[in-house]
Amino acid sequence: MTSSNVFEKARSLVERYVMLKDGDRVVVGLSGGADSTALLLTLFDLKDEYNLEIIAAHLNHGIRGAEADRDEAFCKDLCERLGVRLETLHMDIPTLAKERGVSDEVAGRDARYDFFTGLAGEGGKIATAHNAQDTVETMLLNLCRGTGLKGLTGIPPVRTLGDNLVIRPLLDVSREEIEAFLKERNQDFVTDSTNLGNEYTRNRIRHNVIPELVSVNENAVGNITRCLSTLKEDSEFLESLADELLLSARIGTAYDVKTLLSSPKPVLSRAISRLVFDTCGAYPEKVHIIKTIDMMNVGRKDQVQVPTGAFVRVEKGKLLVIK
């Protein structure tokens, strides 16, 4: 296992999903942990190849006191050594979480992405340091919540966020490979103490479930990651069929019910989900999709309320979403 192996895995994923283009501005989420440190070094190695403008972004959450100040100082030293611009932001995440009625974890994530998109500007890229184990953890979390196929694919390598693209070049790289990569380059990193306990659900999966899977098969994370890649291909294929179905069924701002019902249920379910999301900005739950299909089969005028307070309605043989 060598640093070149990590670099080539990252570059291969970048090429496969067209994560980078010549002259891109890339905002790198830098916490100072092993993953984000490896991400910054990897993108720095790709800097000349893609003529990148790299900006490291560090958010001090106002939670861990002196430890958080240590992390910020580490990021400053690292970026000064590399000659990379660093932007820092201090926020009181616990207070923000209480104001919004969400967990510290959710408030912190939202604050980070707001910070990153502000730095990226229109068309900029946002690079996050999710690795292979992160996507396996996400799959297991989603599985426990009763997810469908899309949720079983884990973390997407690329996703849109407004005018920006979020990219994850290390998604095929294991945590062990990341630590070996940093050791080979004599690069230290910091450890967030909140990642060591079991207060968060993800930590319980990381510390208890993943080790049990590895005890069954030492390459469990790698094997599951390959499985997720196959599931992702299947999911993307069904999503493409759903897009085609919506195009063929569209009548103005509505959709022909007979055309929709002529499609297999897995495709129809995805078409309804996509239609609701495109109109409301939120995906419906499984129960909403089932009720909508039942309503379409009955055929009479009726409606189903979906997230954000919108309604999916059947009227004169047509399906429409009303906000």
N, C-alpha and C positions, 0 to 999 in steps of 0.2 A: 504494500500500500504506500504510494508516494504522493507528494503534493501535486505532481503532474496528473495523477489519476483523478484527483478532485477537480483540478482545473479543466481537464478534458470532459469530465462529466457535466460540469457547469456549462462549458462552451457548447457541448452537444445539445443540451436542453435549450440554450439561447437560440441556436440555429434552427432547431426543430420547430419551435413556437414563434420564431421571428420576434424575439423579445427586444432586440436592439437594432437600431438603424444608425447610419453614419451621422454624426453630429448631435446625437441625443443628449438632452439634459437628464441625468439620472439622480434622483434623490434616494440615498441609502439610509434606511432606518438603522441607526447605530446605537445600541444599548451598551456596548462594551463587552457583552457576553461572547462566548466562543463562536456561536453561529453568525452573529452580525459582524464580528471582527473578521471571520473568514470570508464573509460576503464582500466586505469592503476591499479586502486584499485581492479577491478574485476579480472584481470589477476594475480595480486599479490595474491589474495585469491585462485586462481587455481594453483599457483606456485608449491606447494608441491604435489598436486594431479597428476600433469603431469611432475614433475621434470624439470621445465622450467628454462631456462636462459633468463632473461628479461633485455632488454636494452631500455631505454627511449631515444627518439630522438627529439630534439627541434631545429627548424629552425627559426632563426631571419631574417625576410625578408628585413630588412633595410628600412621599410616604415613608421612605427609609432613612431620612436624616443624613448622618455622616456617611453612611454607605452609598447613598445616592450621589453625594458630593464627590466621593471617591470615584464612582463610575464616570461622572462628568469630566473629572480631571484626567482620567485614563483616556477618554475619547479625545480630549484636547491634545494630549501628548501624541497619541497615535496619528491624528490628522496633521499635526504640525510636522511630524517626521515624514509623512507621505507627501506633504504639500497639498493636502485636500482641504477645501473650504468646509468649515464646520459651523452649523447653525444650531443654537441651543434654545430651549424654551422651558420656563419654569411654570408649572401649574399645580393647583391644589386639587388633585383628582378626587380625594374623598369628599370634599365639599361639593364639587361638581356632580358627583354621583348622587349625593343626597338631593340636590336641587332637581335632578332629572328623574329621580326615582329608579335608578339602575344600579348595578353592581359596580364596584371599583374597576373590575376587569373590563366591563363594557364601556364605561366612561373613559378609561385610559386608552382603549383601542380607538374609540371615536375621536378623541383628542389627537392621537398620533396621526391618524389619517387626515384630519383637518390641517394639521401642521404640515404634513408632507405635501398635500395637494397645493397648499399656498406657496410652498417653495418650488414645486415642480413647474407651475405655470401651465398655460395651455399647451397640450400635446406632450408634456413631460412624462417621464417614466418614474415610477416609485418601486424601488427594489426592497423586498423584505426577505428575511433570512430563514424562512421555513425550510426544514429539511425532511428527509424520508420518514423519520420517526414522528415528526409533527403531523404528517398527512395520515399515518397509520392511527395515531391518537384521535385525530378528527373523525376518521371512519368509525372507530370504536364508539366514540361519543354519539355520533349520529345513529349508529346501529342501536344503541341503548334507547334512543329517543323514538325509534320506529321509523327510520327514514326509508325513502325509496331508493331506486338505483342511483340517482344523481348524488344523493348524500353519501352513498357508499364509495364514491370515487375519491373521497378525501378532499384535499386542498387543490384547487385548480392552479396550474403553472402560470396562467395569465388570466387576468380579469380586468374589465373596464371599470373605471371609477370616475364618472363624469367625463371630462375631457382628457383624463389621464389613463395610463395603462399600469396596472400593478403586476410586477414580474417577480418570479421566485426561482432564480437560477440554481439554487442548491437543493431543489426538491428531490433530486435523485441521489443525493449524497447522504450517507449515514452520519450519525453523531460521532461514531468512532473514527470515521474517515476525516471528519472536520477536526477533531482533536489531534489526530496524527499529522494532519496538514499544518496545523499551528505549531506543533512541537518541532516538526522538521524545519520550519522557518524561524524557530526560536522566538515565536510571538506569544506573549502571555495574553491573558484576558481576565475579566472580572466575573464573579459569580453572584447572582442575585439571590439573597437568602430566602426570599419568598418562594423560590423555585424548589427549595429543599424540603418544605413541609407538605402536608396533605390537606391543607385548608381548601384548596381549589380542586374541583372535580378532575381537571386535566392532570394535575399532579398525582392524584390517586391512580389514574390509569398509567401514568409514566413510571411511577415508583412500584406499583404492585402488579398491574395486569401485564405490561410489556415484559418485565423480567420472567413472569411465568410462561409466556409464549416463547421466549428465547430459551427457557429450560426445556421446552418440548422440541424446539428446532433452533439451533444457534443462529441460523440465517432467517429467522421468522420475519423480521422487519423487511429485509430485502425481498423475500418471497411474497409477502403481502403487498409490497409496493408494486411488484410486477403484476399481481392480480388486479390492483386498482387501475393500472394502466390499461388493461384489457377491458375492465368495466367502463372506463372512461370512453374508450372507442365505441362500445356498444351504446352508451348513453348519448354520445354525440350523434350517432347514426339515427337513433329514435328521435332526437331533437330536430334533426334535419327533415325527417318525414313529417313531423308536426308542423314545421314551417311551411312545407309544401302543401299540407292539408289546409292550413289557414289561407294560403294564397288561392287555392282552388275553390274554397267555400265562401270567400269574401264577396259580399254584395254591399257596396258602399261602406258604411260604418258597421254593418252587421254581418252575420255569417249564416249560411244556409244549413239548417239543422239536418236535413236528409243527407247532405254531402258529408257533414261531420260524423254522423252516425254510421256511415258506410265504412269508416276506417276502424282498424283494430283498436281495442280499448287502450293498450299502452300508448299508442300514438295519439288517440283522442284525449286521453288524460293530460298528456304533455301539451297538447294544443290549447286546452282550456287553461292550464296553468300559465302558459306563455301569454295568452290573451289577457288574463287578469293582471299579470305582472306589468305588461306593456301599458295597460291603461291606468293602473293604480300604484305601481311601484312596489308592490308586495305580492309574494306568492300565496295562493290559497292553500289551506290545509287539505288533507286527503278527504276529510268529511265533506268539504265544500264541493270538491270535484265529483264525489259520488252522488251528492244531492243534485248537482247540475246535470249529470248524465241521466239520472232517474227522471228529472224534470223534462229533459229533451225527449226521452222515450215516451212519456205520457202525452206530450205534444200540446197541451193546453197552456194558455197564458199563465205564467207563474214566475217567481223570482227567488233567488238565493242570495242572502247577504254574505259578502266576503270581507277580508281584512280591509281596513281604512274606511269602512262604512259604505262601500260601493255595493252594487247589486248586479248579479248575472241574471238576465231576463230572457225568457222565451216569449216571442210575440209574433203571430202570423207566420210560423214556420222559420223564424229567424232567431239567432242567438246574438245578444248584444250585452255589453257591460256599461252600466250607467254609474257615474261617480256621484 
